[in-house]
Amino acid sequence: MMTFSKQLEKMRTQDGFIAALDQSGGSTPKALKAYGINESDYNNDEQMYDLVHAMRSRIITSPVFTSDRIIGAILFENTLDREIEGKPTSQYLWEEKGVVPFFKSR
């Protein structure tokens, strides 16, 4: 079965949560602050996005982030342009975690 068909079937048939990992530039400072990182800990948007990607990567690679409970993850464009353990984020989510990636567009 092709990847898209497998992902669609998972969403149709499996119970679980959809993880909202889609902070944009406007909500990222608040998300980082809740994670213990203050605005004074970075100097520009690039550093801010690096920090939030590191945060997301730790969440996604955690042993408790599994497809047993999480069936999908909403991702911001900046996250799609990055990698986790050498793979594009969306590919890592599907191939390593069995979690269907979703792209948030505005």
C-alpha positions in Angstrom: 0.0 0.0 0.0 1.4 3.4 -0.9 2.3 5.8 1.9 -0.6 8.2 1.4 -3.1 5.4 1.4 -1.6 4.0 4.6 -1.7 7.4 6.3 -5.3 7.9 5.2 -6.3 4.5 6.5 -4.6 5.3 9.8 -6.6 8.5 10.2 -9.8 6.8 9.3 -9.5 3.8 11.6 -7.2 4.5 14.5 -8.2 6.4 17.7 -5.7 8.8 19.1 -4.5 12.4 19.4 -3.2 14.9 16.9 -0.2 16.7 18.3 -0.1 20.4 17.6 3.6 21.1 16.9 2.8 24.1 14.7 3.9 27.2 16.6 4.5 30.1 14.1 6.6 33.1 14.7 3.9 34.8 16.6 3.3 32.1 19.2 6.8 30.6 19.3 8.2 33.0 22.1 5.2 32.0 24.3 5.8 28.3 23.6 9.5 28.6 24.4 8.8 30.5 27.6 6.5 27.7 28.7 9.3 25.4 28.0 11.7 27.5 30.2 13.4 29.5 27.5 13.1 33.3 27.8 13.2 35.8 24.9 16.6 37.0 26.3 18.0 33.6 25.6 18.0 34.2 21.8 18.8 37.2 19.6 16.8 36.8 16.4 14.2 34.7 14.6 16.7 32.2 13.3 18.0 31.4 16.8 14.4 31.3 18.1 13.4 28.7 15.4 16.5 26.7 16.1 15.5 26.5 19.7 11.8 25.6 19.0 13.0 22.9 16.5 15.3 21.4 19.2 12.3 21.4 21.6 10.1 19.7 19.0 12.8 17.2 18.2 13.1 16.2 21.8 9.3 15.8 22.0 9.1 13.7 18.8 12.1 11.5 19.6 10.9 10.8 23.1 10.0 7.1 23.7 6.6 8.2 24.9 5.8 10.0 21.6 4.4 6.9 19.8 1.6 6.1 17.4 -0.1 4.1 20.1 -1.6 7.4 21.3 -0.6 10.0 18.7 -1.9 9.4 15.2 -1.0 12.7 13.6 1.1 15.9 14.1 0.4 19.4 12.7 3.7 21.0 11.6 4.6 24.6 10.8 6.4 25.2 7.5 9.7 26.0 9.2 9.6 22.5 10.8 9.1 20.8 7.5 12.3 22.5 6.2 14.3 20.8 9.1 15.5 17.4 10.0 15.3 15.0 12.9 18.1 12.5 13.2 19.1 13.1 9.6 15.6 12.8 8.0 13.2 15.4 7.0 10.8 16.0 10.0 7.7 14.7 8.1 9.6 11.6 6.9 10.9 10.9 10.4 7.4 11.2 11.9 6.0 8.6 9.5 8.8 6.2 9.1 10.2 6.1 12.6 7.1 6.9 14.7 4.1 5.9 12.5 2.6 9.4 13.0 0.9 11.1 10.1 2.4 14.6 9.4 0.1 17.5 8.6 1.2 20.8 7.2 -0.4 23.9 8.7 -1.1 26.6 6.1 -2.2 29.8 7.6 
